[in-house]
Amino acid sequence: MKLSAITFVAAFFALATQPTIAKDWSASTDGTSSAYVQHTSSFAPSYINEGESTATEIGQLTPQQPVVDRAETVRIELNSYSNYVDDWDGDGAAAPNKSHVTDAIAFLDKIPSGYPLPKTMLSASGAIGLYWDHPALFADIAFEGGNAFSFFARDKRTKDEAFAENVALTDLNPAWFAEHLKNLREA
């Protein structure tokens, strides 16, 4: 070993942090301890201190924030539109119709598993919609009230377009999605 390497190693250990001192809980037979043991690791448990406790309470771990799935995130965003009032954008936008919010959530709840979830949109006219901008397909849904919506889709490969209006939410089922949004399931 070269002299510079030896000097480096010696300097490293000289400047290293001081060892951590923690109670040695096993040193006493009467349940208390005043003996200390030296740990040379900087990873000494932070729960070791000079307290009187000889037992650790273990409880169920609860997350700091609840876990919210993507569908719930979209649902929360749609529900937030119910709180918008006229001029919500500071430029004269109309407040969204609360029944359209309800229809949008009903549509969201009918999307079969395996389909990507749409993004939400809110226009200055107060119209609420959902859309997908997928590599194979662009589609948007505009809610008209009365449990109905209009639908537009464009196949990005073939440029074929489809449009329907006054589609009843009660007509939604997996077959409707398979017919109108099948390209969303393609990679």
CYANA upper distance limits for C-alpha pairs under 8 A (distance plus 0.5 A):
  1 MET  CA      5 ALA  CA      7.02
  1 MET  CA      6 ILE  CA      7.30
  2 LYS  CA      6 ILE  CA      6.92
  3 LEU  CA      7 THR  CA      6.60
  4 SER  CA      8 PHE  CA      6.60
  5 ALA  CA      9 VAL  CA      6.72
  6 ILE  CA     10 ALA  CA      6.61
  7 THR  CA     11 ALA  CA      6.55
  8 PHE  CA     12 PHE  CA      6.56
  9 VAL  CA     13 PHE  CA      6.87
 10 ALA  CA     14 ALA  CA      6.64
 11 ALA  CA     15 LEU  CA      6.56
 12 PHE  CA     16 ALA  CA      6.43
 17 THR  CA     42 SER  CA      8.21
 18 GLN  CA     40 THR  CA      8.05
 19 PRO  CA     38 GLN  CA      6.99
 19 PRO  CA     39 HIS  CA      6.16
 19 PRO  CA     40 THR  CA      4.93
 19 PRO  CA     41 SER  CA      7.18
 19 PRO  CA     42 SER  CA      7.78
 20 THR  CA     38 GLN  CA      6.47
 20 THR  CA     39 HIS  CA      5.53
 20 THR  CA     40 THR  CA      6.52
 20 THR  CA     41 SER  CA      7.39
 20 THR  CA     42 SER  CA      7.29
 20 THR  CA     44 ALA  CA      7.23
 21 ILE  CA     36 TYR  CA      7.02
 21 ILE  CA     37 VAL  CA      6.39
 21 ILE  CA     38 GLN  CA      5.09
 21 ILE  CA     39 HIS  CA      6.38
 22 ALA  CA     36 TYR  CA      6.10
 22 ALA  CA     37 VAL  CA      6.11
 22 ALA  CA     38 GLN  CA      6.90
 22 ALA  CA     39 HIS  CA      7.70
 22 ALA  CA     44 ALA  CA      8.48
 22 ALA  CA     48 ILE  CA      6.57
 22 ALA  CA     49 ASN  CA      7.10
 23 LYS  CA     33 SER  CA      7.66
 23 LYS  CA     34 SER  CA      7.56
 23 LYS  CA     35 ALA  CA      6.57
 23 LYS  CA     36 TYR  CA      4.87
 23 LYS  CA     37 VAL  CA      6.43
 23 LYS  CA     48 ILE  CA      7.25
 23 LYS  CA     49 ASN  CA      7.25
 23 LYS  CA     50 GLU  CA      7.35
 24 ASP  CA     33 SER  CA      7.53
 24 ASP  CA     34 SER  CA      8.44
 24 ASP  CA     35 ALA  CA      6.34
 24 ASP  CA     36 TYR  CA      5.70
 24 ASP  CA     37 VAL  CA      5.96
 25 TRP  CA     32 THR  CA      8.09
 25 TRP  CA     33 SER  CA      6.46
 25 TRP  CA     35 ALA  CA      8.36
 25 TRP  CA     54 THR  CA      7.90
 26 SER  CA     33 SER  CA      8.24
 27 ALA  CA     33 SER  CA      6.87
 27 ALA  CA     35 ALA  CA      6.85
 28 SER  CA     32 THR  CA      6.43
 28 SER  CA     33 SER  CA      5.68
 28 SER  CA     34 SER  CA      8.32
 28 SER  CA     35 ALA  CA      8.27
 31 GLY  CA     54 THR  CA      7.24
 32 THR  CA     52 GLU  CA      7.39
 32 THR  CA     54 THR  CA      7.76
 39 HIS  CA     44 ALA  CA      7.48
 63 PRO  CA     67 VAL  CA      8.50
 68 VAL  CA     72 GLU  CA      6.61
 68 VAL  CA     73 THR  CA      7.14
 69 ASP  CA     73 THR  CA      6.87
 70 ARG  CA     74 VAL  CA      6.87
 70 ARG  CA    117 LEU  CA      8.20
 71 ALA  CA     75 ARG  CA      6.64
 71 ALA  CA    108 LEU  CA      8.24
 71 ALA  CA    117 LEU  CA      7.42
 72 GLU  CA     76 ILE  CA      6.53
 73 THR  CA     77 GLU  CA      6.77
 74 VAL  CA     78 LEU  CA      6.70
 74 VAL  CA    119 LYS  CA      7.74
 74 VAL  CA    120 THR  CA      7.58
 75 ARG  CA     79 ASN  CA      6.62
 75 ARG  CA    105 ILE  CA      6.73
 75 ARG  CA    108 LEU  CA      8.21
 76 ILE  CA     80 SER  CA      6.67
 77 GLU  CA     81 TYR  CA      7.35
 77 GLU  CA    120 THR  CA      8.12
 78 LEU  CA     82 SER  CA      8.07
 78 LEU  CA    101 VAL  CA      6.59
 78 LEU  CA    104 ALA  CA      7.83
 78 LEU  CA    105 ILE  CA      7.52
 78 LEU  CA    120 THR  CA      7.62
 79 ASN  CA     83 ASN  CA      8.27
 79 ASN  CA    101 VAL  CA      7.03
 80 SER  CA     84 TYR  CA      7.85
 81 TYR  CA     96 PRO  CA      7.02
 81 TYR  CA     98 LYS  CA      8.37
 81 TYR  CA    101 VAL  CA      7.53
 82 SER  CA     96 PRO  CA      7.22
 82 SER  CA     97 ASN  CA      7.93
 82 SER  CA     98 LYS  CA      5.99
 82 SER  CA    101 VAL  CA      7.27
 84 TYR  CA     88 TRP  CA      6.31
 84 TYR  CA     95 ALA  CA      6.08
 84 TYR  CA     96 PRO  CA      7.26
 85 VAL  CA     94 ALA  CA      7.64
 85 VAL  CA     95 ALA  CA      5.09
 85 VAL  CA     96 PRO  CA      8.06
 86 ASP  CA     92 GLY  CA      7.30
 86 ASP  CA     93 ALA  CA      6.40
 86 ASP  CA     94 ALA  CA      5.15
 86 ASP  CA     95 ALA  CA      4.93
 87 ASP  CA     91 ASP  CA      6.45
 87 ASP  CA     92 GLY  CA      4.72
 87 ASP  CA     93 ALA  CA      5.02
 87 ASP  CA     94 ALA  CA      6.50
 87 ASP  CA     95 ALA  CA      7.60
 88 TRP  CA     92 GLY  CA      7.82
 88 TRP  CA     93 ALA  CA      6.48
 88 TRP  CA     94 ALA  CA      7.82
 88 TRP  CA     95 ALA  CA      7.39
 89 ASP  CA     93 ALA  CA      6.40
 89 ASP  CA    124 ALA  CA      8.23
 92 GLY  CA    124 ALA  CA      8.13
 93 ALA  CA    123 SER  CA      8.34
 93 ALA  CA    124 ALA  CA      4.86
 93 ALA  CA    125 SER  CA      6.42
 93 ALA  CA    126 GLY  CA      7.26
 94 ALA  CA    124 ALA  CA      6.44
 94 ALA  CA    125 SER  CA      5.65
 94 ALA  CA    126 GLY  CA      5.32
 95 ALA  CA    125 SER  CA      8.20
 95 ALA  CA    126 GLY  CA      5.69
 96 PRO  CA    100 HIS  CA      7.90
 96 PRO  CA    101 VAL  CA      8.22
 96 PRO  CA    122 LEU  CA      8.33
 96 PRO  CA    125 SER  CA      8.30
 96 PRO  CA    126 GLY  CA      4.61
 96 PRO  CA    127 ALA  CA      6.64
 96 PRO  CA    128 ILE  CA      7.40
 97 ASN  CA    101 VAL  CA      7.30
 97 ASN  CA    126 GLY  CA      7.33
 97 ASN  CA    127 ALA  CA      8.06
 98 LYS  CA    102 THR  CA      6.97
 99 SER  CA    103 ASP  CA      6.69
 99 SER  CA    145 GLY  CA      6.50
 99 SER  CA    146 GLY  CA      8.10
100 HIS  CA    104 ALA  CA      6.56
100 HIS  CA    127 ALA  CA      8.33
100 HIS  CA    128 ILE  CA      7.02
100 HIS  CA    143 PHE  CA      6.13
100 HIS  CA    144 GLU  CA      7.18
100 HIS  CA    145 GLY  CA      5.81
101 VAL  CA    105 ILE  CA      6.81
101 VAL  CA    128 ILE  CA      7.51
102 THR  CA    106 ALA  CA      6.70
103 ASP  CA    107 PHE  CA      6.67
103 ASP  CA    143 PHE  CA      7.23
103 ASP  CA    145 GLY  CA      7.51
103 ASP  CA    147 ASN  CA      6.23
103 ASP  CA    148 ALA  CA      7.96
103 ASP  CA    169 LEU  CA      8.12
104 ALA  CA    108 LEU  CA      6.68
104 ALA  CA    128 ILE  CA      8.04
104 ALA  CA    129 GLY  CA      7.62
104 ALA  CA    130 LEU  CA      8.03
104 ALA  CA    143 PHE  CA      7.17
105 ILE  CA    109 ASP  CA      6.66
106 ALA  CA    110 LYS  CA      7.02
106 ALA  CA    169 LEU  CA      8.01
107 PHE  CA    111 ILE  CA      7.26
107 PHE  CA    169 LEU  CA      7.16
107 PHE  CA    172 LEU  CA      8.39
108 LEU  CA    117 LEU  CA      8.36
110 LYS  CA    172 LEU  CA      7.39
110 LYS  CA    173 ASN  CA      7.48
111 ILE  CA    115 TYR  CA      7.46
111 ILE  CA    117 LEU  CA      8.30
111 ILE  CA    174 PRO  CA      8.13
111 ILE  CA    177 PHE  CA      8.04
112 PRO  CA    174 PRO  CA      6.61
112 PRO  CA    177 PHE  CA      8.23
114 GLY  CA    185 ARG  CA      7.34
115 TYR  CA    184 LEU  CA      6.92
115 TYR  CA    185 ARG  CA      6.29
116 PRO  CA    184 LEU  CA      7.39
116 PRO  CA    185 ARG  CA      7.97
117 LEU  CA    132 TRP  CA      8.22
118 PRO  CA    130 LEU  CA      6.18
118 PRO  CA    131 TYR  CA      5.65
118 PRO  CA    132 TRP  CA      5.59
119 LYS  CA    130 LEU  CA      6.01
119 LYS  CA    131 TYR  CA      5.87
119 LYS  CA    132 TRP  CA      6.90
120 THR  CA    128 ILE  CA      8.08
120 THR  CA    129 GLY  CA      6.44
120 THR  CA    130 LEU  CA      5.09
120 THR  CA    131 TYR  CA      7.00
121 MET  CA    128 ILE  CA      6.36
121 MET  CA    129 GLY  CA      5.57
121 MET  CA    130 LEU  CA      6.38
121 MET  CA    131 TYR  CA      7.95
122 LEU  CA    126 GLY  CA      6.78
122 LEU  CA    127 ALA  CA      6.24
122 LEU  CA    128 ILE  CA      5.22
122 LEU  CA    129 GLY  CA      6.88
123 SER  CA    127 ALA  CA      5.82
123 SER  CA    128 ILE  CA      7.19
127 ALA  CA    142 ALA  CA      7.65
127 ALA  CA    143 PHE  CA      7.64
128 ILE  CA    142 ALA  CA      6.68
128 ILE  CA    143 PHE  CA      6.56
129 GLY  CA    140 ASP  CA      7.43
129 GLY  CA    141 ILE  CA      5.82
129 GLY  CA    142 ALA  CA      4.94
129 GLY  CA    143 PHE  CA      6.53
130 LEU  CA    140 ASP  CA      6.17
130 LEU  CA    141 ILE  CA      5.65
130 LEU  CA    142 ALA  CA      7.29
131 TYR  CA    138 PHE  CA      7.97
131 TYR  CA    139 ALA  CA      6.03
131 TYR  CA    140 ASP  CA      4.59
131 TYR  CA    141 ILE  CA      6.64
132 TRP  CA    137 LEU  CA      7.98
132 TRP  CA    138 PHE  CA      6.09
132 TRP  CA    139 ALA  CA      5.75
132 TRP  CA    140 ASP  CA      6.88
133 ASP  CA    137 LEU  CA      6.89
133 ASP  CA    138 PHE  CA      5.13
133 ASP  CA    139 ALA  CA      7.23
134 HIS  CA    138 PHE  CA      6.37
134 HIS  CA    184 LEU  CA      7.03
135 PRO  CA    156 LYS  CA      7.66
135 PRO  CA    187 ALA  CA      8.28
136 ALA  CA    155 ASP  CA      6.61
136 ALA  CA    156 LYS  CA      5.77
136 ALA  CA    157 ARG  CA      6.96
136 ALA  CA    183 ASN  CA      6.44
136 ALA  CA    184 LEU  CA      7.33
136 ALA  CA    186 GLU  CA      7.80
136 ALA  CA    187 ALA  CA      8.42
137 LEU  CA    153 ALA  CA      7.41
137 LEU  CA    154 ARG  CA      6.25
137 LEU  CA    155 ASP  CA      5.15
137 LEU  CA    156 LYS  CA      5.79
137 LEU  CA    181 LEU  CA      8.47
137 LEU  CA    183 ASN  CA      6.63
137 LEU  CA    184 LEU  CA      7.00
138 PHE  CA    153 ALA  CA      6.04
138 PHE  CA    154 ARG  CA      5.77
138 PHE  CA    155 ASP  CA      7.12
138 PHE  CA    156 LYS  CA      7.52
139 ALA  CA    151 PHE  CA      7.86
139 ALA  CA    152 PHE  CA      6.03
139 ALA  CA    153 ALA  CA      4.57
139 ALA  CA    154 ARG  CA      6.91
139 ALA  CA    181 LEU  CA      8.37
140 ASP  CA    151 PHE  CA      6.47
140 ASP  CA    152 PHE  CA      5.92
140 ASP  CA    153 ALA  CA      6.98
141 ILE  CA    149 PHE  CA      7.02
141 ILE  CA    150 SER  CA      6.22
141 ILE  CA    151 PHE  CA      5.27
141 ILE  CA    152 PHE  CA      7.14
142 ALA  CA    149 PHE  CA      5.99
142 ALA  CA    150 SER  CA      5.72
142 ALA  CA    151 PHE  CA      7.10
143 PHE  CA    147 ASN  CA      8.48
143 PHE  CA    148 ALA  CA      6.81
143 PHE  CA    149 PHE  CA      4.80
143 PHE  CA    150 SER  CA      6.96
144 GLU  CA    148 ALA  CA      6.13
144 GLU  CA    149 PHE  CA      5.60
144 GLU  CA    150 SER  CA      7.59
144 GLU  CA    166 ASN  CA      8.01
145 GLY  CA    149 PHE  CA      7.71
147 ASN  CA    168 ALA  CA      6.42
147 ASN  CA    169 LEU  CA      6.01
147 ASN  CA    170 THR  CA      8.27
148 ALA  CA    166 ASN  CA      5.70
148 ALA  CA    167 VAL  CA      5.72
148 ALA  CA    168 ALA  CA      4.97
148 ALA  CA    169 LEU  CA      6.15
149 PHE  CA    165 GLU  CA      6.72
149 PHE  CA    166 ASN  CA      5.86
149 PHE  CA    167 VAL  CA      5.76
149 PHE  CA    168 ALA  CA      7.17
149 PHE  CA    169 LEU  CA      7.82
150 SER  CA    163 PHE  CA      7.97
150 SER  CA    164 ALA  CA      6.06
150 SER  CA    165 GLU  CA      4.47
150 SER  CA    166 ASN  CA      6.19
150 SER  CA    167 VAL  CA      6.62
151 PHE  CA    162 ALA  CA      8.27
151 PHE  CA    163 PHE  CA      5.97
151 PHE  CA    164 ALA  CA      5.61
151 PHE  CA    165 GLU  CA      6.66
151 PHE  CA    167 VAL  CA      8.26
152 PHE  CA    161 GLU  CA      7.82
152 PHE  CA    162 ALA  CA      6.16
152 PHE  CA    163 PHE  CA      4.97
152 PHE  CA    164 ALA  CA      7.18
153 ALA  CA    161 GLU  CA      6.06
153 ALA  CA    162 ALA  CA      5.71
153 ALA  CA    163 PHE  CA      7.09
153 ALA  CA    180 HIS  CA      8.35
154 ARG  CA    159 LYS  CA      6.51
154 ARG  CA    160 ASP  CA      6.16
154 ARG  CA    161 GLU  CA      4.87
154 ARG  CA    162 ALA  CA      7.05
155 ASP  CA    159 LYS  CA      5.55
155 ASP  CA    160 ASP  CA      5.79
155 ASP  CA    161 GLU  CA      6.91
155 ASP  CA    183 ASN  CA      8.30
156 LYS  CA    160 ASP  CA      8.20
167 VAL  CA    171 ASP  CA      7.67
168 ALA  CA    172 LEU  CA      7.81
171 ASP  CA    176 TRP  CA      8.17
172 LEU  CA    176 TRP  CA      6.31
172 LEU  CA    177 PHE  CA      7.98
173 ASN  CA    177 PHE  CA      7.23
174 PRO  CA    178 ALA  CA      6.61
175 ALA  CA    179 GLU  CA      6.61
176 TRP  CA    180 HIS  CA      6.59
176 TRP  CA    181 LEU  CA      8.43
177 PHE  CA    181 LEU  CA      5.58
177 PHE  CA    182 LYS  CA      6.99
178 ALA  CA    182 LYS  CA      5.18
181 LEU  CA    185 ARG  CA      8.31
182 LYS  CA    186 GLU  CA      8.02
